[in-house]
Amino acid sequence: MSVSYKCMNRRRFLIFLIVIILIIDLAYFYPKLTGHITKSQYKLEPAFCKKVIDGDTIEIEINHTAGTVRLLGINTPEKGRVFYEDAQDFLKQIENKTIYIQRDYDNEDKYDRLLRYVFYEDNFMNEQILENGLANLYIYGELFHQDELESAQEKARLSQRGIWKKSNSKCRDCIELLELNAEDEYFILKNHCSFQCELEGKDEANHFFDITLSGEEEKTIHSKGRVWNNDGDSLFLRDEDGLLLYYTY
């Protein structure tokens, strides 16, 4: 065998090896670059729930390391708001228990909290909190448990559970949303009744607006920052007792 033939075979082998490495790298990185992640890509990990902070945040210990987990896809009421304690109490069933957590495309949020789905025994906790009406959906991008979460919220909404309980306030049929402009960060409400209405407005991410509408008043409410997601958001309007007056996607 000539030297040139040996060199040719060696080059072919190196090219073949490089192609194999590129295929392996592409298989690993393509889902991360495109967002096409399968449910099997991230496995369930055992963890110990040390403390429930609120309805969507827990302290855990995993591999002898402490950390904070923010439950993915949901937003429970803030402290001092209606159903805050209900959501917190519901999640306390996992306190001092072994749980399983699973990540999605994003690993952490801007506060360095782990973003995770939480499973306890046979229960998918993110889904159950939504189904019990103790949270609203909070989804940016795509999640691979999105269908289950959306279905759970719809069940709660149709059953008027928790945060979806309809108001019996005299203002219930008075308020009309005339416009929601996400790009320019404002919405316009109209009170069609002759009496004053005290309202609370909220988006999916727990940005709040305290609103007073006098009789027959039309008012434009501007946000104080980049609040509304231009690619999709919601507006909740509640009465003075925190019960739902109006909701729109």
N, C-alpha and C positions, 0 to 999 in steps of 0.2 A: 504493500500500500504506500502510495507516494505521500510525501510530506504535505503537498497542497491538498490532497484528498482528505487527510486527517484534519487539516485546518478547516476545510469546508464543513466536515462533520461536527467539529467543535463549535463553529459559528452557528450551525443549525441548532445544535443542542442549547447554546446560550440564548438564541432567539426564542426557542420553544420554552425555556425556563422563564424568560422575561414575560412572555405572553401569559403563562400560567399565573405568575405573580400579579400581573395587571388584572386578570380575571378575578382573582381572589380579592384584591383591593377594591375592585369595582363592586363586587357582591357585598362587601362590608360597608363601603361608603355611599353607594348609590341611594339606599333608603334614607340616610341621614341628610344627603344633599337635596333630595327631592321631596322628602316628607312621606314617602311611601313605606311606612313601617308596618310590618305585620304584627298581629297579636302575639305571635310566638317569639318575636325578636327579644323582648324583655321578659324574663322569667319572674315568677313570684319569689320574693325574698322574705324569710322569717324575720320578725323584729318584735321588740317588747314595747308596748305602749306604757310609758311611765306616767303620763299626765295628759288629760284633755284640757286644752287651753280654752277653746270655744268650739262652735259647731263645725268648723272646717280646719282646725289647726290642732295638732297634737305634738307632744314631745315623745321621742322614741329612743331606744337604744338598739343599735344594730352592729354586730361584730365588735362589741365592747366599746362602741363609740356613740356618744349622745348626739342627737340631731333633732331638728324641727321639721315636721311634715305638714305641708299645705295640701289638703285634699283637692284633687284635680276636678275641674269641670263644674264646680259649684261655688256659690256664695251664700253663706248663711247670714242672718240679720246681725247687725253690729250691736255691741253692748249698749243697753239702754233702749233698744228698739223692741217692738213686739216680736215674740217668738225667738228672741235671742236665747233665753234660758231653756226653752223647749228643745232647740237644736243642740245646745250644749249637753243637756241631760240625756238626750237620745244617744249621743256619741259616747257618753260615759260608760256605756256597757262594755267598751273595749279597754277601759282603764285598768292597768295592772294585769293585762292579758297579753298572750302571744298572738300576734296578728301576722298577716302577710301583706306586703306592699309591692306595687308594680309601677314602674315608671313608663312614661310615654316619650315623645320626641324631645321635649324640654326636660332637663334634669332638675334645674333649680329656678327660682324666681329671683327678682332683683334684691330680695331681702335674704338671700342665701338659704332659703327654705327648700327642702326637697319637695318636688311636685310628684304626687303619687296617688294611685288608686289604693284603697284600703279594703282588705278582705278579713272578715272574722268569722270563723267556723264556716257556715255555708252562705254567709251574707256579704254582698257587695255593698259596702257602707255608703259610698258616694251615691249609688243608685237609690238606696233605701231612704237616705235623707231627702232626696228630691221627691220620691214617691210619697213621703209623709208630709210634703208641703212645708218643709223646714229650711228650704234653700231655693234659690233660682239658678238656672243654668248660667255658667260663666265660661264661655268657650271662645278662644281666639285661635285661629287656624283650624286644624282638624285633629280630632282625638280618635283613637281606635276603639274606644268604648262609647263613642258619641251617640250611636243609635239607641243603646240601652238608656243613656242618660236623658236623651230627648223624649223617649217613650215614658220614662218615669215621671218627668215633669208634666207631660200631657195628662197622665192619669191623675196627678194631684190637682191640676188646673180644672179638669172636668168634674172632679169630685169636690172641688172647693175646700181642699184641706189646707190647714195652716195658713201660709201667706196668701193663699188663693181664696180665702174666705171673703165673701162679698160684704161690702158695707151696707148697713141699713140707715146710714146718715141721710138727713134731708137733702144733702148736696149730691146724692148719688146720681140723680138724673139731670143735674144742672150743668155739669162741666163737659165742655167739648174741646178736644185737641184740634186746633185749626191747622197747625203746621209743626213739624219737627225737622229742623235743618241741622243735620249732623256736621256738615262741612263748615258752616258758619257759627256753629255752637249756640243755637238758641231754639226754644220752642214757644208756641203761642197758645194760650188757653183763653177760653171764653166762658164766663159764668152767665147762664141764661136765666137764672133765678133772681129774685129781688132782694135776697138776703146774702150775707157774707159767708164765705166758705174758707175754712182753714185747711190747707192741704200739705201733704208731704210728697215731693217728687223724688224719684230715684232711677238710676240707670242700672244695668246689669252688674256694674263693678262697685256698687255701694257709694256712689256720689249722690249726695242728698241736696234737695232744694226745699226750703220752707217757704210756702206760698200762701198769701192772703189775697183772695179775690172778692172785692165788694160786689154788691148787687149789680147785675147787667154789665160787669166790667170785662174788658178784654185786655190781657196783659202779655207782654213778651218777656220771657225769662231767659237771660243770658247766662251761660256757664262762666266760671271763673278760671277756666283752664281748658286743656284739651280733654274733654269728658266723653263726648259721643264718638263711638267707633263708626267711621264712615262706611265700613263694609258690613255693618249690621249691629244693631243694639236694640234695647228695649226701654220703654218708659213705663214706670209704675206710678200711679197716683193713688195715695191713701188718704183716708180721713184722719181726724184728730185722734182716733183710737188705733190707728195703724192698720185698719181693714181696707180692703181693695175697693177703690172707686172705679179705676180705669187702668187698662193695660193694653199696650200695643207693641208689636215687633218693630 
